[in-house]
Amino acid sequence: MSSFTMYTTPWCGYCHRLKSQLDREGISYEVVDIEQQPEAARIVESANNGNQTVPTLVYPDGSAMTNPSVAQVKAHLAQLAERSN
């Protein structure tokens, strides 16, 4: 089960770097290409003041992060896990 959704584009270097870091850490996520899914681009825009900035991560609680470090992702996932306990 994925713990969040990462909105990306195929040409985004920051996206590729974050994906490889998350994969190394064993963190699961779903990838959505905003160029292939226009409705996904709207989600990214709503999280980024109208900009299509990627990577944008959206978590199950509705919170979002734009271009986070892997440490920020891990910390946020830990917070979400604490809240659900």
C-alpha positions, 0 to 999 in steps of 0.5 A: 500500500502506498503511503502518499502520491507523488505528482511528477513529470517525466523531465523533472530532475528533482522528481527522479532524485526524490524517487531514487532516494525514497526507493533506497529507503524502502518508502512506498508511494504512487506516481502520477504524471501530471502531463498524462492526467490533467486532473492531477495537474489541478491538484498540484496547482491547488497545492502550489498557489496555481503553479505546476511545481513538481514533485508535489507529494499529497498524503492521505490526510490531505497535507501536501509537500513540494520538493521535500527532502527524503528526511522531510518525507520520513518525518512527515510519515512518522507524524502521520503514523503517530496521529493514527495511533 
